[in-house]
């Protein structure tokens, strides 16, 4: 019975142990548990690092790195590399630190971890500071500051500004150093950063020391030392004592200078001992000691053997010496080669880091340019809405005969300015790779005919006749982006019309080849017998703002963006463009693009009369709320709606708009975006909390493509860009207030 009892207990123990092991495996494979372990290891390592326990800190970080790589958590991997690099820098392994930090930058850029990337750049700047490469250090400090500013982390800028100040001191640019340190001190005061403040005060003292403002230098230095001593900031005190020693020596306070120097030497030794003690654990020291003892025993045994065996062969001795010499030479050669390889590797890492930085700068410049263009075009579109709107109204209100030409000139100027703005935005979108291809079924020959018809009046004014030739081997129906093709043809044909007087233009479409899957490679030609282009100017014809000369620009006008847009659009369509021209004889533009043949029918366009057939009773029941802070734009929008026999209320801010919608019924809200108080986006978000059905249109002058996602998230039903075409405006309103009712009924 006793045996059975023990047997049963044993089985239960094994079952319990197996269940426990299985539970552990299940937990250990859980991603959340692994991530918690990673975070815990990083926290432990940081604690060790703060307490100068470098080797344990590195071991914990390496364990965390292995787990993070298994989990493929890029953010954690980048952070761990950054901390390892910082640790390697602290223990003066700067070559290794450079490699590790470069890995951190690559991973953090990929994962877009800008906050930790900013800190990594700061560490990289610190490494270059210790290598006495101060200009390089400043470059990375600037990158760090830029990212901290973008993320709105002002408190983290203080240390970077302090480090910039140190670099400028080493470069003997004391005015710049003082400026950076003053900014750092302001931030430390705001966020109560005592350690950085004490260090900044001490280095500011050094700046004033070099600027011969000794009393102020002494005052600042003593303040910094006092803060460091109260809070036991030993590393700050170490540098501070040395700086105060130099300063007091200059002022003739030799006793104080000596005392500060002694304090510095004592503290330096203490810090060096701490660093030395923590570089390797006790086991490693014991291992080295054991090896040394073993080596000593072997050496003593060899001596005894040499004493006993005096009849060693001289040849063997010579061969041994020769072998040792060869091995020594080989070892030396390998050592030198290894040094060369390490230097080359470090140089490659350095160049790679510089390339990454250059790329970041280019991306930042591109983003800055895009933001600038978006702002400028918005500021231009707002008054342009008033110009075009008022001009159209005046032309519709039976102006005096002698005013008609002036109004038409004003309308032309407004349309020209709008075209120029749209061209700039188009170039910006092309350069930013934000242009999408929209495939539609269309009739190619009819499309080109429509483009030629649209330009016929301009051609007639210049005494130009346009001839169209279409290769009979080319089918009619294709599925491609017909809008971009129209833009290309309008620009090229319009360009030829502008530079041709009393002449001819030939538009040709020729089949180059056809692939088995129905792709037709077509060549388009636009030939004129106009003024032609010189060989020198031909090289730059597809660059932005490029025209033949200032005289040509004055005489013929134009933005100089048309051909640049054409080149960008053709590149997007996977085509190519080139030209042939002779001065005073004419120019031919050639472009080739692939088009997909289709058997689908071209959809027929259905034209609507919109509000023409709507009864007066129906119109009287439609109410529209206009939210617009610009008085002129209020008047224009009101007149347009009145002309359409639609009633509207007008408010000039977002708060009133929310109140009006709460207390009244509206079919449509026309919401401006930029207004005093809350913006149109914020007002729309509030309205959507209590009314999900109301039609809200963004009536805005901002660049729609840049804000589309933000508009959709806010809850806008549609967007009307200012200045707008009245037909488009009328169509969208009709679909909202009449079309929806028809659909519901």
QUIRAPE-V348652 format. One record per pair of residues at least 6 apart in sequence whose C-alpha atoms are under 7 Angstrom apart, sorted by the first residue. I is the first residue (numbers start at 1). J is the second residue. D is the distance in Angstrom with one decimal. If there is no record, write none. Layout:
# QUIRAPE-V348652
<<I J D> <I J D>>
This chain:
# QUIRAPE-V348652
<<27 33 6.6> <28 34 6.6> <31 71 7.0> <34 67 6.9> <38 64 4.9> <38 67 6.6> <38 68 6.7> <41 60 5.6> <41 61 6.6> <41 64 5.8> <42 61 6.1> <42 64 6.7> <45 57 4.2> <45 58 7.0> <45 60 5.7> <45 61 6.2> <46 57 6.9> <48 54 6.6> <48 56 6.8> <48 57 5.2> <49 57 5.8> <52 275 6.7> <52 278 6.7> <53 278 5.2> <54 278 5.7> <54 279 5.9> <55 278 6.1> <55 279 5.3> <55 280 5.8> <58 84 6.5> <61 80 6.3> <61 84 6.9> <65 77 6.0> <65 80 6.2> <68 76 6.2> <68 77 5.8> <69 77 6.7> <74 107 6.3> <74 111 6.1> <75 108 6.5> <75 111 6.1> <75 113 6.5> <78 104 4.5> <78 107 5.2> <78 108 5.2> <79 104 6.9> <79 116 6.6> <81 100 5.9> <81 101 6.4> <81 103 6.8> <81 104 5.0> <82 101 5.6> <82 104 5.3> <82 120 5.7> <85 97 4.4> <85 100 5.1> <85 101 5.2> <86 97 6.9> <86 123 6.2> <88 94 6.5> <88 96 6.7> <88 97 5.2> <89 97 5.6> <89 127 6.4> <94 127 6.6> <95 346 6.7> <99 349 6.2> <101 120 6.9> <101 124 6.7> <102 349 6.7> <102 353 6.2> <105 117 6.4> <105 120 6.9> <108 117 5.8> <114 147 6.3> <115 147 7.0> <115 148 6.6> <115 151 6.9> <118 144 4.3> <118 147 5.6> <118 148 6.2> <119 144 6.5> <121 140 5.4> <121 141 6.5> <121 143 6.7> <121 144 5.2> <122 140 6.5> <122 141 5.5> <122 144 5.7> <122 160 6.5> <124 140 6.7> <125 137 4.0> <125 138 6.6> <125 140 5.2> <125 141 5.7> <126 137 6.6> <128 134 6.5> <128 136 6.5> <128 137 5.1> <129 137 5.7> <134 167 5.6> <138 164 6.2> <138 167 6.9> <141 160 6.1> <141 164 6.7> <145 157 6.0> <145 160 6.8> <148 154 6.7> <148 156 6.9> <148 157 6.5> <155 187 6.3> <155 191 6.3> <158 184 4.4> <158 187 5.7> <158 188 6.4> <159 184 6.9> <159 196 6.2> <161 180 5.4> <161 181 6.3> <161 184 5.4> <162 180 6.6> <162 181 5.5> <162 184 5.8> <162 200 5.9> <164 180 6.6> <165 177 4.1> <165 178 6.8> <165 180 5.3> <165 181 5.6> <166 177 6.9> <168 174 6.4> <168 176 6.5> <168 177 5.0> <169 177 5.9> <169 207 6.9> <174 207 5.9> <178 204 6.4> <178 207 6.5> <181 200 6.1> <181 204 6.4> <185 197 5.9> <185 200 6.5> <188 194 6.9> <188 196 6.8> <188 197 5.6> <195 228 6.8> <195 233 6.8> <198 224 4.1> <198 225 6.7> <198 227 5.7> <198 228 5.9> <199 224 6.3> <199 236 5.8> <201 220 5.4> <201 221 6.0> <201 223 6.9> <201 224 5.0> <202 220 6.4> <202 221 4.6> <202 224 5.2> <202 240 5.9> <204 220 6.9> <205 217 4.0> <205 218 6.5> <205 220 5.2> <205 221 5.1> <206 217 6.6> <206 243 6.6> <208 214 6.5> <208 216 6.8> <208 217 5.0> <209 217 5.5> <209 247 6.7> <221 244 6.5> <225 237 6.4> <225 240 6.3> <228 236 6.5> <228 237 6.1> <238 264 5.3> <238 267 6.1> <238 268 6.4> <241 260 5.0> <241 261 6.4> <241 263 6.5> <241 264 5.3> <242 260 6.6> <242 261 5.8> <242 264 5.8> <244 257 7.0> <244 260 6.6> <245 257 4.1> <245 258 6.7> <245 260 5.1> <245 261 5.5> <246 257 6.7> <248 254 6.6> <248 256 6.5> <248 257 5.1> <249 257 5.3> <370 428 6.8> <374 702 6.9> <374 703 6.0> <377 421 6.3> <378 701 5.1> <378 702 4.9> <378 703 7.0> <381 701 5.5> <381 722 6.3> <381 723 6.4> <382 701 5.9> <382 722 6.9> <384 414 6.7> <384 723 6.6> <385 722 5.9> <385 723 4.4> <386 632 6.4> <386 633 5.9> <387 414 6.6> <388 411 6.3> <388 414 6.0> <389 636 6.1> <390 636 6.7> <391 407 6.3> <391 411 6.1> <395 407 6.9> <420 559 6.4> <423 561 6.5> <427 565 6.0> <429 435 6.0> <430 568 6.2> <437 481 6.0> <438 481 5.1> <439 479 5.9> <439 480 4.5> <439 481 4.8> <440 479 5.2> <440 480 5.5> <440 481 6.1> <440 482 6.8> <441 477 6.8> <441 478 5.7> <441 479 4.4> <441 480 6.7> <441 602 5.6> <442 477 5.6> <442 478 5.8> <442 479 6.5> <442 602 5.4> <443 476 5.2> <443 477 4.7> <443 478 6.6> <443 602 6.8> <444 476 5.5> <444 477 6.2> <444 478 6.8> <445 476 6.2> <451 486 6.8> <451 490 6.5> <459 465 6.6> <459 497 5.8> <462 501 5.4> <462 502 6.1> <463 501 6.1> <463 502 4.2> <463 503 6.6> <464 497 6.9> <464 501 6.4> <464 502 5.2> <464 503 4.9> <464 504 5.3> <465 503 6.6> <465 504 4.9> <465 505 6.2> <466 504 5.9> <466 505 4.7> <466 506 5.9> <467 505 6.1> <467 506 4.7> <467 507 6.1> <468 506 6.0> <468 507 4.8> <468 508 6.0> <469 507 6.2> <469 508 4.7> <469 509 6.5> <470 508 5.9> <470 509 5.1> <470 510 6.9> <471 509 6.0> <471 510 5.3> <471 511 6.7> <473 511 6.9> <474 511 6.3> <477 597 6.2> <477 598 5.9> <477 599 6.9> <478 595 6.4> <478 596 5.5> <478 597 4.5> <478 598 5.2> <479 596 5.5> <479 597 6.3> <479 598 6.1> <480 595 6.3> <480 596 6.6> <484 569 6.6> <488 566 5.2> <491 562 5.8> <492 526 6.9> <493 526 6.5> <496 528 6.1> <498 556 6.7> <499 530 5.5> <499 531 6.1> <500 528 6.9> <500 529 6.5> <500 530 4.0> <500 531 6.5> <501 530 6.6> <503 529 6.2> <503 530 6.9> <504 528 5.9> <504 529 6.2> <505 527 5.5> <505 528 4.4> <506 526 5.8> <506 527 5.1> <506 528 6.5> <507 525 5.7> <507 526 4.8> <507 527 6.6> <508 524 5.7> <508 525 5.0> <508 526 6.7> <509 522 6.8> <509 523 5.8> <509 524 4.6> <509 525 6.5> <510 522 5.7> <510 523 5.1> <510 524 6.4> <511 521 6.4> <511 522 4.8> <511 523 6.3> <512 521 5.5> <512 522 5.4> <512 523 6.4> <513 520 6.1> <513 521 5.4> <514 520 4.6> <514 521 6.2> <518 596 5.9> <518 597 5.4> <519 594 6.2> <519 595 5.6> <519 596 4.6> <519 597 6.1> <520 594 5.6> <520 595 5.3> <520 596 6.3> <520 597 6.9> <521 592 6.8> <521 593 5.8> <521 594 4.3> <521 595 6.4> <522 592 5.5> <522 593 5.8> <522 594 6.2> <523 590 6.8> <523 591 5.8> <523 592 4.4> <523 593 6.9> <524 590 5.7> <524 591 5.4> <524 592 6.2> <525 588 6.7> <525 589 5.7> <525 590 4.7> <525 591 6.8> <526 588 5.5> <526 589 5.3> <526 590 6.7> <527 587 5.8> <527 588 4.1> <527 589 6.4> <528 586 5.3> <528 587 5.5> <528 588 6.4> <529 585 5.5> <529 586 3.9> <529 587 6.6> <530 584 6.5> <530 585 6.2> <530 586 4.5> <530 587 6.9> <531 583 6.1> <531 584 4.4> <531 585 6.3> <531 586 5.7> <532 581 5.6> <532 582 5.2> <532 583 4.3> <532 584 5.2> <532 585 5.8> <532 586 4.3> <532 587 5.2> <533 548 7.0> <533 581 5.8> <533 582 6.1> <533 583 5.3> <534 582 6.8> <534 583 5.7> <537 548 6.0> <540 546 6.6> <541 547 6.7> <541 563 6.8> <542 563 5.2> <542 564 4.6> <542 567 6.3> <543 564 5.3> <544 560 6.3> <544 561 5.1> <544 564 5.3> <545 559 6.4> <545 560 4.0> <545 561 5.2> <546 560 5.0> <547 553 6.7> <547 560 5.5> <567 577 6.9> <570 576 6.2> <573 593 6.6> <574 593 6.4> <575 592 5.3> <575 593 4.3> <575 594 6.9> <576 591 5.6> <576 592 5.5> <576 593 6.9> <577 590 5.7> <577 591 4.2> <577 592 6.6> <578 589 6.1> <578 590 5.4> <578 591 6.4> <579 588 5.6> <579 589 4.4> <579 590 5.8> <580 587 5.9> <580 588 5.3> <580 589 6.6> <581 587 4.2> <581 588 6.2> <610 731 6.5> <610 734 6.0> <611 734 6.8> <619 645 6.7> <619 646 6.0> <620 646 6.9> <620 647 7.0> <622 646 6.6> <622 647 6.7> <622 667 6.2> <623 647 5.4> <623 648 5.7> <623 666 5.0> <623 667 5.6> <624 647 6.3> <624 648 4.5> <624 649 6.4> <624 666 5.6> <624 667 5.9> <624 668 5.0> <624 669 5.8> <625 648 5.5> <625 649 4.9> <625 650 5.9> <625 666 6.6> <625 668 6.4> <625 669 4.7> <625 670 6.2> <626 648 6.7> <626 649 6.1> <626 650 4.7> <626 651 6.4> <626 669 6.0> <626 670 4.9> <626 671 6.4> <627 650 6.0> <627 651 5.1> <627 652 5.5> <627 653 6.5> <627 657 6.5> <627 670 6.0> <627 671 4.9> <627 672 5.8> <628 634 6.1> <628 651 6.4> <628 652 4.8> <628 653 6.8> <628 671 6.9> <628 672 5.4> <629 652 4.1> <629 653 6.2> <629 675 6.0> <641 647 7.0> <651 657 6.4> <653 675 6.0> <653 676 6.3> <653 677 6.8> <654 677 6.9> <654 678 5.5> <654 679 6.1> <654 680 6.0> <654 683 5.2> <655 678 6.8> <655 683 6.9> <658 683 6.3> <658 687 6.1> <667 694 6.5> <667 695 6.4> <667 737 6.3> <668 694 6.6> <668 695 4.8> <668 696 5.8> <669 695 6.3> <669 696 4.7> <669 697 6.1> <670 696 6.2> <670 697 5.0> <670 698 6.1> <670 699 5.7> <671 680 5.9> <671 696 6.9> <671 697 5.9> <671 698 5.0> <671 699 5.4> <672 680 5.6> <672 698 6.0> <672 699 4.9> <672 700 5.5> <673 679 5.6> <673 680 4.1> <673 681 6.2> <673 698 6.9> <673 700 5.9> <674 680 6.4> <681 714 5.9> <684 714 6.2> <684 715 6.5> <685 714 5.2> <685 715 6.5> <688 715 6.7> <695 717 6.0> <695 736 6.9> <696 716 5.3> <696 717 5.5> <697 716 5.8> <697 717 5.8> <697 718 4.9> <697 719 5.3> <697 720 6.7> <698 716 6.5> <698 718 6.4> <698 719 4.7> <698 720 6.0> <699 719 6.3> <699 720 5.0> <699 721 6.0> <699 722 6.7> <700 720 6.5> <700 721 5.2> <700 722 5.6> <701 721 5.6> <701 722 4.8>>
